[in-house]
């Protein structure tokens, strides 16, 4: 058998082969070279591109149309002017108030009236509306008040057109004009209609007798 024929010759051959292999291994020893670790190539960090901050775009605004407002003129203590227009001299009020009355003549194209009241009365304020075409004055003396509306009075604010004055007491003078008197219990009104539906005259009075109110209504003075 194969195992028996191997004998000493086989053992020597095997030993020789082993020695050759060992010698070969010793003669070809390779000195390992150090391996350089790869270095990372620095990569530039990305820089954020600055983004312009959004700016608010103003919202479009509508063109505003300013509604005409009443311009109050307080009673003034100015030194009387020597050049007051003759038409306003008789009006109750200070010189500056009378001049302000006269200034309305060129703007309001209808006849204007002022109150001529006893001593103790004063003008609290007056106002005008050139768009509507109206003029109003507020007078007072203690607890008594007189209010005058002239022109397109139902478009003024406040206006006398929303009030109800009862009962009808007949005709009543408003300066040279004739209107209708109504009221009771200390609240009185004179209303004058003209041929122009946009020109009315209204006088109201509170805190006085009917006779007092009628005298104030009859004394209204035309200054334009």
ChimeraX attribute file (.defattr): number of C-alpha atoms within 10 A of each C-alpha:
attribute: neighborCount
match mode: 1-to-1
recipient: residues
	/A:1	5
	/A:2	6
	/A:3	7
	/A:4	6
	/A:5	9
	/A:6	11
	/A:7	10
	/A:8	9
	/A:9	10
	/A:10	12
	/A:11	11
	/A:12	11
	/A:13	12
	/A:14	12
	/A:15	12
	/A:16	12
	/A:17	12
	/A:18	12
	/A:19	12
	/A:20	12
	/A:21	12
	/A:22	11
	/A:23	11
	/A:24	11
	/A:25	11
	/A:26	10
	/A:27	9
	/A:28	8
	/A:29	8
	/A:30	8
	/A:31	6
	/A:32	6
	/A:33	6
	/A:34	6
	/A:35	6
	/A:36	6
	/A:37	6
	/A:38	6
	/A:39	6
	/A:40	6
	/A:41	6
	/A:42	6
	/A:43	6
	/A:44	6
	/A:45	6
	/A:46	6
	/A:47	6
	/A:48	6
	/A:49	6
	/A:50	6
	/A:51	6
	/A:52	6
	/A:53	6
	/A:54	6
	/A:55	6
	/A:56	6
	/A:57	6
	/A:58	6
	/A:59	6
	/A:60	6
	/A:61	6
	/A:62	6
	/A:63	6
	/A:64	6
	/A:65	6
	/A:66	6
	/A:67	8
	/A:68	12
	/A:69	13
	/A:70	18
	/A:71	11
	/A:72	14
	/A:73	15
	/A:74	15
	/A:75	17
	/A:76	16
	/A:77	11
	/A:78	10
	/A:79	9
	/A:80	14
	/A:81	12
	/A:82	7
	/A:83	9
	/A:84	14
	/A:85	14
	/A:86	9
	/A:87	16
	/A:88	22
	/A:89	16
	/A:90	16
	/A:91	20
	/A:92	20
	/A:93	26
	/A:94	20
	/A:95	22
	/A:96	19
	/A:97	23
	/A:98	21
	/A:99	18
	/A:100	14
	/A:101	25
	/A:102	19
	/A:103	12
	/A:104	16
	/A:105	14
	/A:106	9
	/A:107	12
	/A:108	20
	/A:109	14
	/A:110	17
	/A:111	13
	/A:112	22
	/A:113	25
	/A:114	24
	/A:115	26
	/A:116	19
	/A:117	21
	/A:118	10
	/A:119	8
	/A:120	8
	/A:121	17
	/A:122	21
	/A:123	22
	/A:124	17
	/A:125	19
	/A:126	22
	/A:127	19
	/A:128	24
	/A:129	22
	/A:130	14
	/A:131	13
	/A:132	16
	/A:133	19
	/A:134	27
	/A:135	24
	/A:136	27
	/A:137	22
	/A:138	18
	/A:139	21
	/A:140	18
	/A:141	16
	/A:142	9
	/A:143	8
	/A:144	13
	/A:145	19
	/A:146	25
	/A:147	19
	/A:148	25
	/A:149	28
	/A:150	26
	/A:151	27
	/A:152	20
	/A:153	24
	/A:154	18
	/A:155	16
	/A:156	23
	/A:157	13
	/A:158	12
	/A:159	15
	/A:160	21
	/A:161	13
	/A:162	8
	/A:163	7
	/A:164	10
	/A:165	17
	/A:166	13
	/A:167	11
	/A:168	13
	/A:169	14
	/A:170	10
	/A:171	14
	/A:172	20
	/A:173	20
	/A:174	27
	/A:175	19
	/A:176	11
	/A:177	15
	/A:178	17
	/A:179	22
	/A:180	17
	/A:181	26
	/A:182	21
	/A:183	19
	/A:184	15
	/A:185	10
	/A:186	14
	/A:187	18
	/A:188	24
	/A:189	29
	/A:190	28
	/A:191	21
	/A:192	19
	/A:193	15
	/A:194	13
	/A:195	7
	/A:196	10
	/A:197	9
	/A:198	18
	/A:199	20
	/A:200	20
	/A:201	26
	/A:202	23
	/A:203	24
	/A:204	22
	/A:205	25
	/A:206	20
	/A:207	17
	/A:208	16
	/A:209	14
	/A:210	19
	/A:211	9
	/A:212	12
	/A:213	23
	/A:214	18
	/A:215	16
	/A:216	19
	/A:217	29
	/A:218	18
	/A:219	18
	/A:220	23
	/A:221	20
	/A:222	18
	/A:223	18
	/A:224	17
